[in-house]
């Protein structure tokens, strides 16, 4: 397992010591934090907003719920959840990366989202929350960056309430015939150049493309969720499987 001492894991296509991955991922996001939202719009042609909207709709947060937005970055999901749960609910915007978390804090504060959102820097593998605490957990485009995904999923399961639900929005494997080679060309030839022009960082966006290829496919991630205890696990392919939304329940 890649969480064992002296073991290696992948950082994109590189093999690195497992204990080094979190630091390397942190460097990527410290580098891109200030231009993260702009790059998301450009590299997805704005479609990431539809993927996130679908995730929010499928989460079905209600007034009074407690929601954990893991790897929440600049707060796209947290902003919507804050409105849904209302003044009697709470949203925790959490990210392991301090630069991303600060961008989220600044953005939501500037937009007047104050009263029911709090900010917690945390590692998904060891969440600093009590057992049975959240009604909903989301992690959007963050799981592939976690060193020990099984440990993180188990940590999420622990802090969910009974009947709570986890939603994992993540890049996945194209399922439409002929889409994969087109997507590969875009990912490895065009995306890094866009990163260089817009964010001044070609290498971070090359890592993004590589990390997507190393992430478990749809069925593999579904099984990982089942293995740590989630039930009624399903997934929905979006944009031909370029992205998938997995959902599981703690029953």
BELHU-V422015 format. One record per backbone hydrogen bond with DSSP energy under -1.0 kcal/mol. CO is the residue of the C=O (numbers start at 1). NH is the residue of the N-H. E is the energy in kcal/mol with one decimal. If there is no record, write none. Layout:
co:CO nh:NH e:E
co:CO nh:NH e:E
//
This chain:
co:1 nh:4 e:-1.4
co:4 nh:7 e:-1.9
co:7 nh:18 e:-2.8
co:9 nh:16 e:-2.9
co:11 nh:14 e:-1.8
co:14 nh:11 e:-2.6
co:16 nh:9 e:-2.8
co:17 nh:20 e:-2.2
co:20 nh:24 e:-1.9
co:21 nh:25 e:-2.9
co:22 nh:26 e:-2.2
co:23 nh:27 e:-1.9
co:24 nh:28 e:-1.6
co:25 nh:29 e:-2.0
co:26 nh:30 e:-2.6
co:27 nh:31 e:-1.8
co:28 nh:32 e:-1.6
co:29 nh:33 e:-1.4
co:32 nh:35 e:-1.4
co:33 nh:36 e:-1.1
co:35 nh:39 e:-2.4
co:36 nh:40 e:-2.2
co:37 nh:41 e:-2.0
co:38 nh:42 e:-2.3
co:39 nh:43 e:-3.2
co:40 nh:44 e:-1.5
co:41 nh:46 e:-1.5
co:44 nh:47 e:-1.9
co:46 nh:49 e:-1.3
co:47 nh:51 e:-2.0
co:48 nh:52 e:-2.3
co:49 nh:53 e:-2.0
co:50 nh:54 e:-2.4
co:51 nh:55 e:-1.9
co:52 nh:56 e:-2.4
co:53 nh:57 e:-2.3
co:54 nh:58 e:-2.4
co:55 nh:59 e:-1.6
co:56 nh:60 e:-1.2
co:62 nh:65 e:-2.3
co:65 nh:90 e:-2.1
co:66 nh:135 e:-2.5
co:66 nh:136 e:-1.5
co:67 nh:92 e:-2.9
co:68 nh:138 e:-2.6
co:69 nh:94 e:-2.4
co:72 nh:75 e:-2.5
co:75 nh:79 e:-2.4
co:76 nh:80 e:-1.0
co:77 nh:81 e:-2.8
co:78 nh:82 e:-2.6
co:79 nh:83 e:-1.1
co:80 nh:84 e:-1.7
co:81 nh:85 e:-2.8
co:82 nh:86 e:-1.2
co:85 nh:64 e:-2.8
co:86 nh:89 e:-1.4
co:90 nh:67 e:-2.8
co:91 nh:118 e:-2.3
co:92 nh:69 e:-2.8
co:93 nh:120 e:-2.2
co:94 nh:72 e:-2.7
co:97 nh:101 e:-2.4
co:98 nh:102 e:-2.2
co:99 nh:103 e:-1.9
co:100 nh:104 e:-2.1
co:101 nh:105 e:-2.4
co:102 nh:106 e:-2.6
co:103 nh:107 e:-2.5
co:104 nh:108 e:-2.6
co:105 nh:109 e:-2.3
co:106 nh:110 e:-2.5
co:107 nh:111 e:-1.6
co:108 nh:113 e:-3.1
co:109 nh:112 e:-1.5
co:112 nh:114 e:-1.1
co:116 nh:91 e:-2.8
co:118 nh:93 e:-2.7
co:120 nh:95 e:-1.1
co:123 nh:126 e:-1.9
co:127 nh:129 e:-1.3
co:134 nh:161 e:-3.2
co:135 nh:165 e:-1.7
co:136 nh:68 e:-2.5
co:137 nh:167 e:-2.4
co:138 nh:70 e:-2.8
co:139 nh:169 e:-1.8
co:142 nh:145 e:-1.4
co:143 nh:146 e:-1.6
co:148 nh:152 e:-2.0
co:149 nh:153 e:-2.7
co:150 nh:154 e:-2.2
co:151 nh:155 e:-1.9
co:152 nh:156 e:-2.3
co:153 nh:157 e:-2.3
co:154 nh:158 e:-2.1
co:155 nh:159 e:-1.6
co:158 nh:132 e:-2.4
co:159 nh:133 e:-2.2
co:159 nh:134 e:-2.6
co:161 nh:164 e:-2.6
co:164 nh:250 e:-2.6
co:165 nh:137 e:-2.3
co:166 nh:248 e:-2.2
co:167 nh:139 e:-2.0
co:168 nh:246 e:-2.7
co:169 nh:141 e:-3.7
co:170 nh:244 e:-2.8
co:176 nh:179 e:-2.2
co:179 nh:183 e:-2.7
co:180 nh:184 e:-2.6
co:181 nh:185 e:-2.1
co:182 nh:186 e:-2.2
co:183 nh:187 e:-2.8
co:184 nh:188 e:-2.6
co:185 nh:189 e:-2.0
co:186 nh:190 e:-1.0
co:186 nh:191 e:-2.9
co:190 nh:194 e:-2.1
co:191 nh:195 e:-2.4
co:192 nh:196 e:-1.9
co:193 nh:197 e:-2.3
co:194 nh:198 e:-2.9
co:195 nh:199 e:-1.5
co:195 nh:201 e:-2.0
co:202 nh:206 e:-1.4
co:203 nh:207 e:-2.4
co:204 nh:208 e:-1.8
co:205 nh:209 e:-1.6
co:206 nh:210 e:-2.2
co:207 nh:211 e:-3.3
co:208 nh:212 e:-1.7
co:209 nh:213 e:-1.3
co:210 nh:214 e:-1.2
co:217 nh:221 e:-2.6
co:218 nh:222 e:-2.0
co:219 nh:223 e:-2.1
co:220 nh:224 e:-2.0
co:221 nh:225 e:-2.1
co:222 nh:226 e:-2.0
co:223 nh:227 e:-2.6
co:224 nh:228 e:-1.1
co:225 nh:230 e:-2.1
co:226 nh:229 e:-1.5
co:231 nh:249 e:-2.6
co:234 nh:247 e:-2.7
co:236 nh:245 e:-2.3
co:238 nh:243 e:-1.9
co:239 nh:242 e:-1.4
co:240 nh:175 e:-3.3
co:240 nh:176 e:-1.1
co:242 nh:172 e:-2.6
co:243 nh:238 e:-3.3
co:244 nh:170 e:-2.2
co:245 nh:236 e:-2.1
co:246 nh:168 e:-2.6
co:247 nh:234 e:-2.3
co:248 nh:166 e:-2.8
co:249 nh:231 e:-2.8
co:250 nh:163 e:-4.4
//
